[in-house]
Amino acid sequence: MLGWAVFCLILALAAAVLGFGGLAGTFVGIAKILFFVFIVLFVISLLVNALRGRRPPV
């Protein structure tokens, strides 16, 4: 997911350099959404693993 966010950010930068302002703004919006979704899923994953309390393998 984070890879997709970085990819959209790179596309936004390329579009901005080439002068496509509207397209760059769209890609930045998509990158922001993907980044925040990634952060939320990461925090949920950390909480689930902390609450589950896995034991190390024997």
PQR file with spaces between the fields and no chain letter, atoms N, CA, C, O and H, PARSE charges and radii, in Angstrom:
ATOM       1  N    MET     1       0.834   -1.194    0.000 -0.4000 1.5000
ATOM       2  CA   MET     1       0.000    0.000    0.000 -0.0000 2.0000
ATOM       3  C    MET     1       0.871    1.247    0.000  0.5500 1.7000
ATOM       4  O    MET     1       0.592    2.219   -0.702 -0.5500 1.4000
ATOM       5  N    LEU     2       1.927    1.202    0.797 -0.4000 1.5000
ATOM       6  CA   LEU     2       2.826    2.355    0.843 -0.0000 2.0000
ATOM       7  C    LEU     2       3.519    2.535   -0.505  0.5500 1.7000
ATOM       8  O    LEU     2       3.799    3.660   -0.920 -0.5500 1.4000
ATOM       9  H    LEU     2       2.154    0.413    1.367  0.4000 1.0000
ATOM      10  N    GLY     3       3.789    1.439   -1.175 -0.4000 1.5000
ATOM      11  CA   GLY     3       4.397    1.506   -2.504 -0.0000 2.0000
ATOM      12  C    GLY     3       3.497    2.222   -3.505  0.5500 1.7000
ATOM      13  O    GLY     3       3.970    2.994   -4.338 -0.5500 1.4000
ATOM      14  H    GLY     3       3.561    0.525   -0.838  0.4000 1.0000
ATOM      15  N    TRP     4       2.198    1.959   -3.413 -0.4000 1.5000
ATOM      16  CA   TRP     4       1.249    2.636   -4.302 -0.0000 2.0000
ATOM      17  C    TRP     4       1.203    4.132   -4.009  0.5500 1.7000
ATOM      18  O    TRP     4       1.093    4.944   -4.928 -0.5500 1.4000
ATOM      19  H    TRP     4       1.814    1.331   -2.736  0.4000 1.0000
ATOM      20  N    ALA     5       1.287    4.496   -2.735 -0.4000 1.5000
ATOM      21  CA   ALA     5       1.268    5.911   -2.365 -0.0000 2.0000
ATOM      22  C    ALA     5       2.489    6.618   -2.925  0.5500 1.7000
ATOM      23  O    ALA     5       2.383    7.725   -3.451 -0.5500 1.4000
ATOM      24  H    ALA     5       1.376    3.836   -1.989  0.4000 1.0000
ATOM      25  N    VAL     6       3.644    5.986   -2.815 -0.4000 1.5000
ATOM      26  CA   VAL     6       4.873    6.576   -3.362 -0.0000 2.0000
ATOM      27  C    VAL     6       4.783    6.665   -4.881  0.5500 1.7000
ATOM      28  O    VAL     6       5.218    7.654   -5.472 -0.5500 1.4000
ATOM      29  H    VAL     6       3.731    5.086   -2.388  0.4000 1.0000
ATOM      30  N    PHE     7       4.227    5.649   -5.509 -0.4000 1.5000
ATOM      31  CA   PHE     7       4.055    5.657   -6.966 -0.0000 2.0000
ATOM      32  C    PHE     7       3.164    6.818   -7.419  0.5500 1.7000
ATOM      33  O    PHE     7       3.481    7.506   -8.390 -0.5500 1.4000
ATOM      34  H    PHE     7       3.874    4.846   -5.029  0.4000 1.0000
ATOM      35  N    CYS     8       2.046    7.033   -6.711 -0.4000 1.5000
ATOM      36  CA   CYS     8       1.152    8.149   -7.053 -0.0000 2.0000
ATOM      37  C    CYS     8       1.834    9.490   -6.825  0.5500 1.7000
ATOM      38  O    CYS     8       1.617   10.437   -7.580 -0.5500 1.4000
ATOM      39  H    CYS     8       1.788    6.474   -5.923  0.4000 1.0000
ATOM      40  N    LEU     9       2.653    9.571   -5.790 -0.4000 1.5000
ATOM      41  CA   LEU     9       3.381   10.809   -5.525 -0.0000 2.0000
ATOM      42  C    LEU     9       4.387   11.090   -6.632  0.5500 1.7000
ATOM      43  O    LEU     9       4.544   12.240   -7.042 -0.5500 1.4000
ATOM      44  H    LEU     9       2.829    8.801   -5.176  0.4000 1.0000
ATOM      45  N    ILE    10       5.062   10.075   -7.115 -0.4000 1.5000
ATOM      46  CA   ILE    10       6.008   10.255   -8.220 -0.0000 2.0000
ATOM      47  C    ILE    10       5.275   10.669   -9.487  0.5500 1.7000
ATOM      48  O    ILE    10       5.748   11.533  -10.225 -0.5500 1.4000
ATOM      49  H    ILE    10       4.935    9.141   -6.781  0.4000 1.0000
ATOM      50  N    LEU    11       4.122   10.056   -9.743 -0.4000 1.5000
ATOM      51  CA   LEU    11       3.325   10.463  -10.909 -0.0000 2.0000
ATOM      52  C    LEU    11       2.862   11.912  -10.780  0.5500 1.7000
ATOM      53  O    LEU    11       2.823   12.639  -11.772 -0.5500 1.4000
ATOM      54  H    LEU    11       3.738    9.354   -9.144  0.4000 1.0000
ATOM      55  N    ALA    12       2.512   12.334   -9.568 -0.4000 1.5000
ATOM      56  CA   ALA    12       2.088   13.714   -9.345 -0.0000 2.0000
ATOM      57  C    ALA    12       3.232   14.679   -9.607  0.5500 1.7000
ATOM      58  O    ALA    12       3.038   15.729  -10.220 -0.5500 1.4000
ATOM      59  H    ALA    12       2.543   11.742   -8.762  0.4000 1.0000
ATOM      60  N    LEU    13       4.417   14.325   -9.147 -0.4000 1.5000
ATOM      61  CA   LEU    13       5.577   15.191   -9.399 -0.0000 2.0000
ATOM      62  C    LEU    13       5.890   15.282  -10.886  0.5500 1.7000
ATOM      63  O    LEU    13       6.203   16.360  -11.390 -0.5500 1.4000
ATOM      64  H    LEU    13       4.575   13.472   -8.650  0.4000 1.0000
ATOM      65  N    ALA    14       5.807   14.163  -11.586 -0.4000 1.5000
ATOM      66  CA   ALA    14       6.069   14.166  -13.023 -0.0000 2.0000
ATOM      67  C    ALA    14       5.020   14.998  -13.757  0.5500 1.7000
ATOM      68  O    ALA    14       5.355   15.754  -14.669 -0.5500 1.4000
ATOM      69  H    ALA    14       5.553   13.287  -11.176  0.4000 1.0000
ATOM      70  N    ALA    15       3.755   14.864  -13.365 -0.4000 1.5000
ATOM      71  CA   ALA    15       2.688   15.635  -14.004 -0.0000 2.0000
ATOM      72  C    ALA    15       2.861   17.123  -13.721  0.5500 1.7000
ATOM      73  O    ALA    15       2.600   17.954  -14.592 -0.5500 1.4000
ATOM      74  H    ALA    15       3.483   14.250  -12.624  0.4000 1.0000
ATOM      75  N    ALA    16       3.299   17.466  -12.513 -0.4000 1.5000
ATOM      76  CA   ALA    16       3.502   18.875  -12.174 -0.0000 2.0000
ATOM      77  C    ALA    16       4.650   19.470  -12.980  0.5500 1.7000
ATOM      78  O    ALA    16       4.567   20.613  -13.430 -0.5500 1.4000
ATOM      79  H    ALA    16       3.511   16.792  -11.806  0.4000 1.0000
ATOM      80  N    VAL    17       5.713   18.707  -13.162 -0.4000 1.5000
ATOM      81  CA   VAL    17       6.856   19.199  -13.945 -0.0000 2.0000
ATOM      82  C    VAL    17       6.454   19.419  -15.397  0.5500 1.7000
ATOM      83  O    VAL    17       6.924   20.356  -16.043 -0.5500 1.4000
ATOM      84  H    VAL    17       5.780   17.779  -12.796  0.4000 1.0000
ATOM      85  N    LEU    18       5.586   18.555  -15.907 -0.4000 1.5000
ATOM      86  CA   LEU    18       5.151   18.674  -17.300 -0.0000 2.0000
ATOM      87  C    LEU    18       4.023   19.683  -17.493  0.5500 1.7000
ATOM      88  O    LEU    18       3.618   19.955  -18.624 -0.5500 1.4000
ATOM      89  H    LEU    18       5.204   17.794  -15.382  0.4000 1.0000
ATOM      90  N    GLY    19       3.519   20.234  -16.401 -0.4000 1.5000
ATOM      91  CA   GLY    19       2.524   21.292  -16.502 -0.0000 2.0000
ATOM      92  C    GLY    19       1.079   20.839  -16.412  0.5500 1.7000
ATOM      93  O    GLY    19       0.178   21.620  -16.716 -0.5500 1.4000
ATOM      94  H    GLY    19       3.849   20.013  -15.483  0.4000 1.0000
ATOM      95  N    PHE    20       0.835   19.625  -16.010 -0.4000 1.5000
ATOM      96  CA   PHE    20      -0.528   19.128  -15.866 -0.0000 2.0000
ATOM      97  C    PHE    20      -0.970   19.312  -14.411  0.5500 1.7000
ATOM      98  O    PHE    20      -0.916   18.372  -13.617 -0.5500 1.4000
ATOM      99  H    PHE    20       1.567   18.990  -15.763  0.4000 1.0000
ATOM     100  N    GLY    21      -1.397   20.504  -14.074 -0.4000 1.5000
ATOM     101  CA   GLY    21      -1.727   20.842  -12.691 -0.0000 2.0000
ATOM     102  C    GLY    21      -2.909   20.063  -12.137  0.5500 1.7000
ATOM     103  O    GLY    21      -2.865   19.595  -10.999 -0.5500 1.4000
ATOM     104  H    GLY    21      -1.440   21.267  -14.719  0.4000 1.0000
ATOM     105  N    GLY    22      -3.958   19.921  -12.926 -0.4000 1.5000
ATOM     106  CA   GLY    22      -5.137   19.194  -12.458 -0.0000 2.0000
ATOM     107  C    GLY    22      -4.846   17.732  -12.207  0.5500 1.7000
ATOM     108  O    GLY    22      -5.288   17.162  -11.210 -0.5500 1.4000
ATOM     109  H    GLY    22      -3.994   20.302  -13.850  0.4000 1.0000
ATOM     110  N    LEU    23      -4.111   17.138  -13.102 -0.4000 1.5000
ATOM     111  CA   LEU    23      -3.744   15.732  -12.955 -0.0000 2.0000
ATOM     112  C    LEU    23      -2.814   15.542  -11.761  0.5500 1.7000
ATOM     113  O    LEU    23      -2.931   14.558  -11.032 -0.5500 1.4000
ATOM     114  H    LEU    23      -3.752   17.601  -13.912  0.4000 1.0000
ATOM     115  N    ALA    24      -1.899   16.476  -11.563 -0.4000 1.5000
ATOM     116  CA   ALA    24      -0.985   16.398  -10.423 -0.0000 2.0000
ATOM     117  C    ALA    24      -1.766   16.492   -9.114  0.5500 1.7000
ATOM     118  O    ALA    24      -1.471   15.763   -8.167 -0.5500 1.4000
ATOM     119  H    ALA    24      -1.804   17.276  -12.156  0.4000 1.0000
ATOM     120  N    GLY    25      -2.744   17.370   -9.052 -0.4000 1.5000
ATOM     121  CA   GLY    25      -3.562   17.500   -7.853 -0.0000 2.0000
ATOM     122  C    GLY    25      -4.345   16.242   -7.553  0.5500 1.7000
ATOM     123  O    GLY    25      -4.506   15.864   -6.392 -0.5500 1.4000
ATOM     124  H    GLY    25      -2.984   17.962   -9.821  0.4000 1.0000
ATOM     125  N    THR    26      -4.832   15.592   -8.594 -0.4000 1.5000
ATOM     126  CA   THR    26      -5.569   14.341   -8.422 -0.0000 2.0000
ATOM     127  C    THR    26      -4.660   13.252   -7.862  0.5500 1.7000
ATOM     128  O    THR    26      -5.043   12.531   -6.941 -0.5500 1.4000
ATOM     129  H    THR    26      -4.701   15.898   -9.536  0.4000 1.0000
ATOM     130  N    PHE    27      -3.460   13.136   -8.420 -0.4000 1.5000
ATOM     131  CA   PHE    27      -2.526   12.124   -7.937 -0.0000 2.0000
ATOM     132  C    PHE    27      -2.080   12.400   -6.503  0.5500 1.7000
ATOM     133  O    PHE    27      -1.886   11.464   -5.728 -0.5500 1.4000
ATOM     134  H    PHE    27      -3.149   13.722   -9.169  0.4000 1.0000
ATOM     135  N    VAL    28      -1.917   13.657   -6.145 -0.4000 1.5000
ATOM     136  CA   VAL    28      -1.555   13.992   -4.768 -0.0000 2.0000
ATOM     137  C    VAL    28      -2.678   13.582   -3.823  0.5500 1.7000
ATOM     138  O    VAL    28      -2.421   13.049   -2.744 -0.5500 1.4000
ATOM     139  H    VAL    28      -2.075   14.418   -6.775  0.4000 1.0000
ATOM     140  N    GLY    29      -3.921   13.829   -4.225 -0.4000 1.5000
ATOM     141  CA   GLY    29      -5.061   13.420   -3.398 -0.0000 2.0000
ATOM     142  C    GLY    29      -5.113   11.914   -3.201  0.5500 1.7000
ATOM     143  O    GLY    29      -5.367   11.432   -2.097 -0.5500 1.4000
ATOM     144  H    GLY    29      -4.130   14.262   -5.101  0.4000 1.0000
ATOM     145  N    ILE    30      -4.873   11.180   -4.270 -0.4000 1.5000
ATOM     146  CA   ILE    30      -4.862    9.718   -4.182 -0.0000 2.0000
ATOM     147  C    ILE    30      -3.729    9.250   -3.278  0.5500 1.7000
ATOM     148  O    ILE    30      -3.914    8.344   -2.466 -0.5500 1.4000
ATOM     149  H    ILE    30      -4.667   11.572   -5.167  0.4000 1.0000
ATOM     150  N    ALA    31      -2.553    9.866   -3.416 -0.4000 1.5000
ATOM     151  CA   ALA    31      -1.414    9.484   -2.585 -0.0000 2.0000
ATOM     152  C    ALA    31      -1.695    9.754   -1.111  0.5500 1.7000
ATOM     153  O    ALA    31      -1.316    8.951   -0.258 -0.5500 1.4000
ATOM     154  H    ALA    31      -2.402   10.602   -4.076  0.4000 1.0000
ATOM     155  N    LYS    32      -2.352   10.869   -0.795 -0.4000 1.5000
ATOM     156  CA   LYS    32      -2.690   11.175    0.596 -0.0000 2.0000
ATOM     157  C    LYS    32      -3.643   10.126    1.168  0.5500 1.7000
ATOM     158  O    LYS    32      -3.445    9.642    2.282 -0.5500 1.4000
ATOM     159  H    LYS    32      -2.660   11.521   -1.487  0.4000 1.0000
ATOM     160  N    ILE    33      -4.668    9.782    0.408 -0.4000 1.5000
ATOM     161  CA   ILE    33      -5.642    8.794    0.869 -0.0000 2.0000
ATOM     162  C    ILE    33      -4.966    7.452    1.114  0.5500 1.7000
ATOM     163  O    ILE    33      -5.192    6.824    2.148 -0.5500 1.4000
ATOM     164  H    ILE    33      -4.830   10.175   -0.497  0.4000 1.0000
ATOM     165  N    LEU    34      -4.138    7.007    0.172 -0.4000 1.5000
ATOM     166  CA   LEU    34      -3.455    5.726    0.324 -0.0000 2.0000
ATOM     167  C    LEU    34      -2.505    5.735    1.517  0.5500 1.7000
ATOM     168  O    LEU    34      -2.385    4.738    2.228 -0.5500 1.4000
ATOM     169  H    LEU    34      -3.954    7.517   -0.668  0.4000 1.0000
ATOM     170  N    PHE    35      -1.832    6.862    1.734 -0.4000 1.5000
ATOM     171  CA   PHE    35      -0.905    6.954    2.857 -0.0000 2.0000
ATOM     172  C    PHE    35      -1.647    6.836    4.187  0.5500 1.7000
ATOM     173  O    PHE    35      -1.201    6.117    5.080 -0.5500 1.4000
ATOM     174  H    PHE    35      -1.930    7.672    1.157  0.4000 1.0000
ATOM     175  N    PHE    36      -2.773    7.533    4.326 -0.4000 1.5000
ATOM     176  CA   PHE    36      -3.510    7.469    5.579 -0.0000 2.0000
ATOM     177  C    PHE    36      -4.157    6.101    5.792  0.5500 1.7000
ATOM     178  O    PHE    36      -4.252    5.637    6.928 -0.5500 1.4000
ATOM     179  H    PHE    36      -3.135    8.117    3.600  0.4000 1.0000
ATOM     180  N    VAL    37      -4.597    5.458    4.727 -0.4000 1.5000
ATOM     181  CA   VAL    37      -5.126    4.101    4.847 -0.0000 2.0000
ATOM     182  C    VAL    37      -4.014    3.161    5.312  0.5500 1.7000
ATOM     183  O    VAL    37      -4.242    2.292    6.154 -0.5500 1.4000
ATOM     184  H    VAL    37      -4.520    5.836    3.804  0.4000 1.0000
ATOM     185  N    PHE    38      -2.801    3.338    4.757 -0.4000 1.5000
ATOM     186  CA   PHE    38      -1.667    2.535    5.179 -0.0000 2.0000
ATOM     187  C    PHE    38      -1.375    2.730    6.664  0.5500 1.7000
ATOM     188  O    PHE    38      -1.151    1.755    7.382 -0.5500 1.4000
ATOM     189  H    PHE    38      -2.616    4.043    4.073  0.4000 1.0000
ATOM     190  N    ILE    39      -1.374    3.976    7.128 -0.4000 1.5000
ATOM     191  CA   ILE    39      -1.093    4.265    8.533 -0.0000 2.0000
ATOM     192  C    ILE    39      -2.151    3.609    9.437  0.5500 1.7000
ATOM     193  O    ILE    39      -1.807    3.015   10.459 -0.5500 1.4000
ATOM     194  H    ILE    39      -1.556    4.767    6.544  0.4000 1.0000
ATOM     195  N    VAL    40      -3.422    3.716    9.066 -0.4000 1.5000
ATOM     196  CA   VAL    40      -4.491    3.124    9.875 -0.0000 2.0000
ATOM     197  C    VAL    40      -4.347    1.603    9.933  0.5500 1.7000
ATOM     198  O    VAL    40      -4.468    1.016   11.008 -0.5500 1.4000
ATOM     199  H    VAL    40      -3.701    4.199    8.236  0.4000 1.0000
ATOM     200  N    LEU    41      -4.095    0.970    8.812 -0.4000 1.5000
ATOM     201  CA   LEU    41      -3.929   -0.479    8.799 -0.0000 2.0000
ATOM     202  C    LEU    41      -2.691   -0.912    9.584  0.5500 1.7000
ATOM     203  O    LEU    41      -2.704   -1.957   10.235 -0.5500 1.4000
ATOM     204  H    LEU    41      -3.997    1.447    7.939  0.4000 1.0000
ATOM     205  N    PHE    42      -1.633   -0.123    9.526 -0.4000 1.5000
ATOM     206  CA   PHE    42      -0.415   -0.425   10.277 -0.0000 2.0000
ATOM     207  C    PHE    42      -0.672   -0.369   11.780  0.5500 1.7000
ATOM     208  O    PHE    42      -0.233   -1.250   12.519 -0.5500 1.4000
ATOM     209  H    PHE    42      -1.622    0.726    8.997  0.4000 1.0000
ATOM     210  N    VAL    43      -1.381    0.661   12.232 -0.4000 1.5000
ATOM     211  CA   VAL    43      -1.686    0.797   13.658 -0.0000 2.0000
ATOM     212  C    VAL    43      -2.596   -0.338   14.119  0.5500 1.7000
ATOM     213  O    VAL    43      -2.389   -0.897   15.196 -0.5500 1.4000
ATOM     214  H    VAL    43      -1.737    1.377   11.632  0.4000 1.0000
ATOM     215  N    ILE    44      -3.596   -0.682   13.317 -0.4000 1.5000
ATOM     216  CA   ILE    44      -4.478   -1.799   13.665 -0.0000 2.0000
ATOM     217  C    ILE    44      -3.682   -3.094   13.761  0.5500 1.7000
ATOM     218  O    ILE    44      -3.911   -3.893   14.669 -0.5500 1.4000
ATOM     219  H    ILE    44      -3.764   -0.227   12.442  0.4000 1.0000
ATOM     220  N    SER    45      -2.762   -3.307   12.848 -0.4000 1.5000
ATOM     221  CA   SER    45      -1.925   -4.497   12.877 -0.0000 2.0000
ATOM     222  C    SER    45      -1.069   -4.543   14.135  0.5500 1.7000
ATOM     223  O    SER    45      -0.933   -5.597   14.757 -0.5500 1.4000
ATOM     224  H    SER    45      -2.576   -2.657   12.111  0.4000 1.0000
ATOM     225  N    LEU    46      -0.493   -3.409   14.512 -0.4000 1.5000
ATOM     226  CA   LEU    46       0.305   -3.364   15.735 -0.0000 2.0000
ATOM     227  C    LEU    46      -0.536   -3.685   16.968  0.5500 1.7000
ATOM     228  O    LEU    46      -0.102   -4.432   17.844 -0.5500 1.4000
ATOM     229  H    LEU    46      -0.603   -2.553   14.007  0.4000 1.0000
ATOM     230  N    LEU    47      -1.742   -3.116   17.032 -0.4000 1.5000
ATOM     231  CA   LEU    47      -2.609   -3.356   18.177 -0.0000 2.0000
ATOM     232  C    LEU    47      -3.050   -4.813   18.264  0.5500 1.7000
ATOM     233  O    LEU    47      -3.063   -5.391   19.351 -0.5500 1.4000
ATOM     234  H    LEU    47      -2.094   -2.509   16.320  0.4000 1.0000
ATOM     235  N    VAL    48      -3.404   -5.398   17.153 -0.4000 1.5000
ATOM     236  CA   VAL    48      -3.845   -6.792   17.144 -0.0000 2.0000
ATOM     237  C    VAL    48      -2.711   -7.702   17.582  0.5500 1.7000
ATOM     238  O    VAL    48      -2.932   -8.619   18.372 -0.5500 1.4000
ATOM     239  H    VAL    48      -3.394   -4.928   16.270  0.4000 1.0000
ATOM     240  N    ASN    49      -1.503   -7.468   17.086 -0.4000 1.5000
ATOM     241  CA   ASN    49      -0.371   -8.309   17.478 -0.0000 2.0000
ATOM     242  C    ASN    49      -0.003   -8.103   18.936  0.5500 1.7000
ATOM     243  O    ASN    49       0.413   -9.053   19.599 -0.5500 1.4000
ATOM     244  H    ASN    49      -1.324   -6.722   16.444  0.4000 1.0000
ATOM     245  N    ALA    50      -0.141   -6.893   19.453 -0.4000 1.5000
ATOM     246  CA   ALA    50       0.166   -6.634   20.859 -0.0000 2.0000
ATOM     247  C    ALA    50      -0.870   -7.291   21.771  0.5500 1.7000
ATOM     248  O    ALA    50      -0.517   -7.833   22.819 -0.5500 1.4000
ATOM     249  H    ALA    50      -0.479   -6.121   18.915  0.4000 1.0000
ATOM     250  N    LEU    51      -2.127   -7.247   21.388 -0.4000 1.5000
ATOM     251  CA   LEU    51      -3.182   -7.835   22.210 -0.0000 2.0000
ATOM     252  C    LEU    51      -3.197   -9.355   22.138  0.5500 1.7000
ATOM     253  O    LEU    51      -3.582  -10.027   23.095 -0.5500 1.4000
ATOM     254  H    LEU    51      -2.414   -6.806   20.537  0.4000 1.0000
ATOM     255  N    ARG    52      -2.782   -9.882   21.020 -0.4000 1.5000
ATOM     256  CA   ARG    52      -2.787  -11.323   20.850 -0.0000 2.0000
ATOM     257  C    ARG    52      -1.708  -11.971   21.722  0.5500 1.7000
ATOM     258  O    ARG    52      -1.895  -13.082   22.217 -0.5500 1.4000
ATOM     259  H    ARG    52      -2.469   -9.336   20.242  0.4000 1.0000
ATOM     260  N    GLY    53      -0.598  -11.291   21.908 -0.4000 1.5000
ATOM     261  CA   GLY    53       0.466  -11.781   22.772 -0.0000 2.0000
ATOM     262  C    GLY    53       1.081  -13.074   22.299  0.5500 1.7000
ATOM     263  O    GLY    53       1.074  -14.068   23.025 -0.5500 1.4000
ATOM     264  H    GLY    53      -0.445  -10.388   21.506  0.4000 1.0000
ATOM     265  N    ARG    54       1.602  -13.078   21.116 -0.4000 1.5000
ATOM     266  CA   ARG    54       2.193  -14.281   20.572 -0.0000 2.0000
ATOM     267  C    ARG    54       3.418  -14.691   21.395  0.5500 1.7000
ATOM     268  O    ARG    54       4.175  -13.852   21.884 -0.5500 1.4000
ATOM     269  H    ARG    54       1.608  -12.271   20.526  0.4000 1.0000
ATOM     270  N    ARG    55       3.581  -15.994   21.529 -0.4000 1.5000
ATOM     271  CA   ARG    55       4.747  -16.518   22.231 -0.0000 2.0000
ATOM     272  C    ARG    55       5.796  -16.924   21.199  0.5500 1.7000
ATOM     273  O    ARG    55       5.457  -17.354   20.097 -0.5500 1.4000
ATOM     274  H    ARG    55       2.966  -16.676   21.132  0.4000 1.0000
ATOM     275  N    PRO    56       7.059  -16.785   21.558 -0.5600 1.5000
ATOM     276  CA   PRO    56       8.103  -17.209   20.609  0.2800 2.0000
ATOM     277  C    PRO    56       8.071  -18.726   20.406  0.5500 1.7000
ATOM     278  O    PRO    56       7.704  -19.467   21.319 -0.5500 1.4000
ATOM     279  N    PRO    57       8.449  -19.182   19.228 -0.5600 1.5000
ATOM     280  CA   PRO    57       8.452  -20.637   18.973  0.2800 2.0000
ATOM     281  C    PRO    57       9.490  -21.344   19.835  0.5500 1.7000
ATOM     282  O    PRO    57      10.534  -20.786   20.174 -0.5500 1.4000
ATOM     283  N    VAL    58       9.172  -22.586   20.178 -0.4000 1.5000
ATOM     284  CA   VAL    58      10.070  -23.360   21.055 -0.0000 2.0000
ATOM     285  C    VAL    58      11.066  -24.120   20.229  0.5500 1.7000
ATOM     286  O    VAL    58      11.909  -24.831   20.777 -0.5500 1.4000
ATOM     287  H    VAL    58       8.324  -23.039   19.902  0.4000 1.0000
